[in-house]
Amino acid sequence: MVAETTRAFGWALPWVLLCCVSPLPCEAGYTITGLGNLGGPGSVAYGMNDHGEIVGDSFATDGKKHAFLYTNGMMNDLGTFGGTESIARSINNNGDIVGSFQVVGVDRAFLYTGGTFVNLGSIVGGANSAAYGVNDAGQITGMHVPSRLDHAFIYAGSVTSVAVPGAIGTYAFDINSAGTIVGYYDARIDGTFQSRAIAYAGDSITTLPTLGGSHGSAYAINDVGHIVGESFTAAGQLHAFLFTTDGIMDLGTLGGNRSQAFDINNEGLIVGSAWNSDGKERAFLYSDGVMIDLNDLLPEESGWELISARAVNIHGQIAGWGRYQGEQQAFLLSPEGFSSEPAPPTTPDSTELPEPASMMVWGVGFAGMVLAAARRRRARRALGGRQSIGAPPPTCSLIQS
């Protein structure tokens, strides 16, 4: 177990007042927590549940990557399950963890539940396998190689192999509460090798459009059915996208030529990586039509460079990885004042989604809040001054709808 390092930031972010909404306190902020490592040089976070429990991998003292579970302020080594290395990709609200471990150069999917390891590789079959997503009902998705081609799979007591007719390979990365999975397939289209993002529900496969280019991949789907991922544009740039019933939307970049969206919560907050005009990869938050560099919310003396945001939960907590004082490390961003006390485990029958109106208000308010903070930080840079963490702003910014 490795202890955390925590630093507060967010010098009193202003809340947003919307029409017909009661005023909210004008003071809010965030804390950034470095998750540490397992004794080796670096850690990466991939998944997080609504209790703020995080999974990923870290180099251990043996020089190998070990899957970890971060909970109650400590990073726990899950081991390698008899293999040489392991990676944890996803954790649901019941604490079930999925990922993959490596044995003699071959990847095998695993499930870790209630302290017990399950070798999914021997269940789903195939020369190689990996699990990437698990929902609260315990349905698991990932990829395996049942024959010579890669296939996506769903495991829910029995295995369903998902293959797109004519595809060279099919892959899945996430599954929502309804059991819909998302990923992509490779195929020869118009005589060239291309890929397309897909959603699979029941026996139905939906191919998502691209942003005009030859590649698309979906990485996450929320319980509303909104999907995020990456796609080439007509100009050949890789951009993050959001897909809803209104179609596909280009989320843009932070001034560079590349972005990828890795997760979306039920309120519509999206996180991922984007390149800025200096060619640097930066962690981003996207809300209400605006992409925000999470580094713009950090105080200048934080010592952190946030590179990739990989998960966002219902409370707005964000997990990912970056560099702290030059060393790669997984991080957790939490709203200041947020209680880390785990909530009772949820079940699909008891889970209630927010009403669309409240979801919209929360998302728009959050966007205004972080935008204002980012603007203040840029202004301080321009003026060459600093504002102490937690100091209230001169006024509370208001936005009328």
Secondary structure, DSSP 4 states (H G I P E B T S, - for coil): -EE-EEEEE-S-PPP-PPTTS----S---EEEEE---BEEEEEEEEEE-TT--EEEEEEETTSSEEEEEEETTEEEEEE-TTSSEEEEEEE-TT--EEEEEEETTEEEEEEEETTEEEETHHHH-SSSEEEEEE-TT--EEEEE-SSSSBEEEEESSSEEEE--TT-SEEEEEEE-TT--EEEEEEEEETTEEEEEEEEEETTEEEEPP-BEEEEEEEEEE-TT--EEEEEEETTS-EEEEEEETTEEEEEE-BEEEEEEEEEE-TT--EEEEEEETTS-EEEEEEETTEEEEGGGGS-TTS-EEEEEEEEE-TT--EEEEEEETTEEEEEEEEETT---SPPPPP-TTT--PPPHHHHHHHHHHHHHHHHHHHHHHHHHHHHT----TTPPPSS------
